[in-house]
Amino acid sequence: MLTAITRAVSPAIVHCELSFIDRQPIDLATAQEQHRAYENVLGKLGARVISLPAEPDLPDSMFVEDPAIVLDEIAVILPLGTEARRREAPLLAQALSKFRKLEYVSLPGTLEGGDVLRIDRKIFVGLSTRSNAEGIRQLAAILAPHHYEVIAVPVTGCLHLKSAVTSLGRNTLLANRAWFDTAPFAGQEWVDVDPAEPHAANALALAGTVIHPASFPRTRARIAARGFHVTPLDISELQKAESGLTCSSLLFANNDSGHA
């Protein structure tokens, strides 16, 4: 069974970090309602949702994907690329310690989970404004004993690697190929975002379903045309905080190694 760790929307989300979009007013009640709908979809698709309480002093803390990577063998706690967000990591480490042995990437390395795309035993990591070469080097060293290959991918034009590319399953990637180096992904099939929807590359594939933001109907039609079952989800208020779909949960299989 899959576990999904989420965190309730912070009442301070209006003060969230923004890098590639302009700040707009965020309606907190709508944002909270959309996040609960997201958690409900994860539950309907078979995940056991563990919803952590909101952190009033940490505006971006609902984005639980960024401070950690959870693999079958271990969880890796990350020093985020934005100093103001680094207090999120210890809180998440505490929750994850019940499920996995913890390892740590340390400063001056920086790394955010939004830059990490796992495809089987390959871990693609965006070299971005948030994740640096030292962070990627440390991650590679941590994961080498577990036989993962860590591959750096230069990212431009967006916040994280997974702002530009996510996996749909079946050896197929959804991507805005203008925003990252596609060479490391040789052998993959592509679904390109519609040119009118450059931010539409972040989808969450789970249990035979692709969850995709309702605000990108043209790209959603392209995904469906390739034979994928697509569920649209309205995250319009959360998108004002530069949210995608992958960033609001940590999904991992239950593990009977003694940390479950």
N, C-alpha and C positions, 0 to 999 in steps of 0.2 A: 504494500500500500504506500502511496505517496503522502508525505507530509508537506504542508505549505505553511511556512512561517510568514505572517504579515504583521504590520503594525498600523494601528488606527491613525488617521490623519491628525497631525498636530494642529492645534488652534493657531499656531504661529506660521502656518504654511504661506501666508501672504508675504512673509519675509524670506521666502526660499531663495536659494542660489539660482541665478539664470545666466547662461552663457551665450546662447545662440538665438534666443527669442526676446522680444520686448516684454516688459512687465505690464500685466493687465490686472484689474481687480479680480480677486478670487472669492466666490461665495462659499463660505466654509460649510454651511449645511448641505449644499449641493455636492461639494467635494466629498464630504463624509458619506453621503448617500451613494455616490458613484463608487466609492471604495468598498462599501458594504456589498453592492451589487457584484463587484469584481470577486470578492471573497465567496459570495454565493455561487458564482459560476464555477470557481475552483472546486467547491464542495460538490456540486452536481456532477462534475467530471471525475469524481472519485477521490479527491484529495482530502486528507484530514487537516482542516485549517486551524492553526494555532495563532490567534489574533492577540498580539501584544498590546499593552495599553499605550495610548498616545503620550508623547513626550512634549509637554508645553513649551520647553525651552529650546527644542531642536526642530527647526522648521521643516527640514528635509527628511526627518526620521522615518516617514512612511516608506521611503525607498530602501527597503531592507536588502536589496540585492547588492548595493554598493559596498558595504563594509565587510563582506564575507563571500567566500566561494565554498560550496559544500559538494564534496565528491563522495564516492562510495566508501573510501577508506578514511578520509580526514576532512576537517573543515579548516580553511585558511582565513585568518582574520587580517584585515587589510588597513593600512594607513591611507586614508582618503586624500585625494589631491587637493581638496579644499580644507584649509586648517579649521575653519569654523565647524566643519562636520565631523571632526575626528572623535568627538565624544560619543558618537553613535556606536562606534565599534565595540567598546567594552560591554555595553548593554546587550548587544546582539551576541557577543561571545558567551555571556552568561546563559542565554537561552539555548545556544547551540551546544554547549558543553554537556547537556543531557543526552545528546544524540551522537556526537563525534569527538574523537581526540582532536585537540586544537593545535595548529601551527600558526606562526605569525610572520608576516612580512614587516620589516622595520624601516623607519626613516633612516637615511634620506630617500629610500625607495618609496614611491607612491603607487597605489593601484586601486582601481575601483571595479567592482563586479560588473558594472555596466559595460566595461571594456572586455569582458571575458565571455567567449563563445565556445562552448564545448561541443565537439562532434566526435563521438566515440572516445578514442584515447588521445585525440589531438585537442589541445587547448589553445585557441587563437586569442591573442591579447592585443587590444588596441594600444598603439603608441600614440597617446592623445594629450590633450591639455591636462588631463587628470591622472594619467598613468605613465610613469617614466621608465626608462631603460633599466635602471637599477631595481625598480620594483619587479619588472618582468624577469630579470636575472635571478632575483631571490626566489620568485615563484617557481622558476624552472628547477632550481636546486632543491626546493622542498618537494616537488612532485616527481623528480627523477627516480627515487627509490620505488615509487608506485607505478613506474613505467608509463607516464604521460609525456607526450611531446609538447613542449610549449613553443608557440610560434608567434613572433611579434608581427603586427600588422599596422603600418602607418595609417593614421586617420586624420582627415582634414574636413572642415566644413560642418562638423557636428560634434555633439558632446562626447559620445561614447561610440565604440565599435558597434554595439547593438542598437544604436540610433540609426546605423547605416545598413546593418545586415543581421538577420536572424534565420534560424533553421526552421523549415516547415516539416522536416522529416523526409523520408524517401530520397535522400541524397539531393535535396532541393533547398536552395537558399532564396529568401526574399531580400531584395537589396536595392539600395540607391548606389550604384557602382561608381558614381562620380565622387563619392566621399571617402573612399578607402582603397588601398592597394589590393586588387583582386587576385594577383599572382599566387599567393599562398593557398588559394581555394581551387586550384586546378582540379578538374575531374568532377566538380559539383555542377548540378543543373541550376538554372537561374529563373526566378520570376522577378522581373524588374518592376519597381514602383511606377505608377503612372506619372508622367512628367509634371502634371498639375498637382501632384501630391508628394513632394520630395521627402516629407517626414514620415511616410507610410511604411517604412521598412521594419518597424518593430512589431512583431507578432509573437504570440505565445502559443506554441503547439503542445497540446496535452490530451492524452487519451483519444487519439484519432480526430481531434478537433483543433482547428486553428482559431484562436480568439484574436480579433483584430479590431482596432478602433473604428467606431461607427462613422467617424468623420472622414473616412477615406474610402468611399464607395467604389471609386474607379479601380483602385488597387485591389480591393476585396473581390471585385469581379474577375480580375486577372488570376487571383489565387484560386477561386472557385472553378475557373475555366480549365485549370490544371488538374481538376478532380479532387481537390481537398474540400473537406466539410468545414465551412467557415461560420463562426458565430460572431456577429458584430456586438460590440459593447461600447456604450456611451461613456467616454472618459474626458469629455470636453472641458470640464472645469479643472480636472487634474492636469490636462495638457498645458494649461497656463503655467504650471509649475515645471514644465519641461518633462512631463511624465510620459513614459511608454507603458507597455503592458508587462514586460519582463521585470521591470525594476521594482515592482510593488510586492514581490513575493520571493522567497527562497524555497525552491521545490527540490525534494530529495526523497529517495526511497528509504523506508525504514531499514534499520541496520541492527542485526542481532549480535554485534561484536562486543556487547557489554556496555556500550554507550547509549543504548536505546532505552 
